[in-house]
Amino acid sequence: QVQLVESGGGVVQPGGSLRLSCATSGSIFRINGMGWYRQAPGKERELVAAISSNGNRNFADSVKGRFGISRNFAWNTMYLQMNSLRLEDTAVYYCYTNGVYGNGTQVTVSS
């Protein structure tokens, strides 16, 4: 079983940036890919970005060109770089892999 802990959330003005981190522990040798999901109030959880073991990256259309995803080689940490943040990016962001979600970190974009 993998354990995931997110950090880096906070309050930022529109147009600002944040970098989220996801620290892994446990059975990380089983990880083949990881992703970031988010859930806004009253909405379903949605995939924001994902990265595979060979480095392929996928992004939701709503964040393409603004967000980046990366990880260290050993899958110890994964990052979500969020630039040009918009009000609609406000959500709880979750790290995900192998059927496991972290507890999430709140991102609030507000003027």
C-alpha positions as CSV (number, residue, x, y, z in Angstrom):
1,Q,0.0,0.0,0.0
2,V,1.2,3.5,-0.9
3,Q,0.6,6.5,1.4
4,L,0.3,9.9,-0.1
5,V,0.6,13.3,1.6
6,E,-0.1,16.5,-0.3
7,S,1.3,20.0,0.6
8,G,1.7,23.4,-0.9
9,G,-1.9,24.6,-1.1
10,G,-3.0,28.1,-0.1
11,V,-4.7,31.3,-1.1
12,V,-3.5,33.1,-4.2
13,Q,-4.8,35.9,-6.4
14,P,-5.9,35.3,-10.0
15,G,-2.9,35.1,-12.2
16,G,-0.7,33.8,-9.4
17,S,1.2,30.5,-9.1
18,L,1.4,27.7,-6.6
19,R,3.4,24.5,-6.6
20,L,1.8,21.4,-5.0
21,S,3.9,18.5,-3.7
22,C,2.9,14.9,-3.1
23,A,5.2,12.8,-0.9
24,T,4.9,9.1,-1.2
25,S,5.8,6.3,1.2
26,G,5.1,2.6,1.4
27,S,5.1,0.3,-1.6
28,I,6.3,2.9,-4.1
29,F,8.1,0.2,-6.1
30,R,4.6,-0.7,-7.4
31,I,3.9,2.8,-8.9
32,N,3.6,3.0,-12.7
33,G,2.0,6.4,-12.8
34,M,0.6,9.1,-10.7
35,G,-1.9,11.9,-11.1
36,W,-3.5,15.0,-9.6
37,Y,-7.2,15.2,-9.2
38,R,-9.3,18.1,-7.9
39,Q,-12.8,18.5,-6.5
40,A,-14.6,21.9,-6.3
41,P,-17.6,22.4,-4.0
42,G,-20.7,20.8,-5.6
43,K,-18.7,19.2,-8.4
44,E,-17.3,15.8,-9.2
45,R,-13.7,14.9,-8.7
46,E,-11.8,15.4,-12.0
47,L,-8.4,14.5,-13.3
48,V,-6.1,17.5,-13.7
49,A,-2.9,15.9,-14.8
50,A,-1.1,12.6,-14.9
51,I,2.4,11.3,-15.5
52,S,3.4,7.8,-16.4
53,S,6.6,5.9,-15.7
54,N,8.0,6.7,-19.2
55,G,7.3,10.4,-18.6
56,N,4.2,10.8,-20.7
57,R,2.0,13.6,-19.4
58,N,-1.7,14.3,-19.8
59,F,-3.6,17.3,-18.8
60,A,-7.2,18.4,-18.6
61,D,-8.1,20.8,-21.3
62,S,-8.9,23.5,-18.7
63,V,-5.3,23.5,-17.4
64,K,-3.2,22.9,-20.6
65,G,-0.5,25.4,-21.0
66,R,-0.9,26.6,-17.4
67,F,-0.1,23.6,-15.3
68,G,2.9,21.3,-15.3
69,I,3.4,17.9,-13.7
70,S,6.7,16.3,-12.7
71,R,8.2,13.7,-10.3
72,N,11.5,12.6,-9.1
73,F,13.0,9.4,-10.5
74,A,12.2,7.2,-7.5
75,W,8.6,8.3,-7.3
76,N,9.3,9.8,-3.8
77,T,7.7,13.1,-4.7
78,M,5.4,14.4,-7.4
79,Y,4.7,18.0,-8.2
80,L,2.0,20.1,-9.8
81,Q,3.2,23.5,-10.9
82,M,0.2,25.8,-11.3
83,N,0.6,29.1,-13.2
84,S,-1.9,31.7,-14.3
85,L,-4.4,30.5,-11.7
86,R,-8.0,31.3,-12.3
87,L,-11.0,31.6,-9.9
88,E,-12.3,28.3,-11.3
89,D,-9.1,26.5,-10.2
90,T,-10.3,26.7,-6.6
91,A,-10.7,23.2,-5.3
92,V,-9.2,20.5,-3.1
93,Y,-6.4,18.9,-5.0
94,Y,-5.6,15.2,-4.4
95,C,-2.6,13.1,-5.3
96,Y,-3.5,9.7,-6.7
97,T,-1.8,6.4,-7.5
98,N,-2.6,2.7,-7.5
99,G,-6.2,3.3,-6.3
100,V,-5.1,5.5,-3.4
101,Y,-5.8,9.2,-2.8
102,G,-4.1,11.5,-0.4
103,N,-6.1,13.6,2.0
104,G,-5.9,16.6,-0.3
105,T,-4.7,20.2,-0.1
106,Q,-6.9,23.3,-0.5
107,V,-6.2,25.7,-3.3
108,T,-8.2,28.9,-3.2
109,V,-7.9,31.5,-6.0
110,S,-9.5,34.7,-4.8
111,S,-9.1,38.5,-5.4
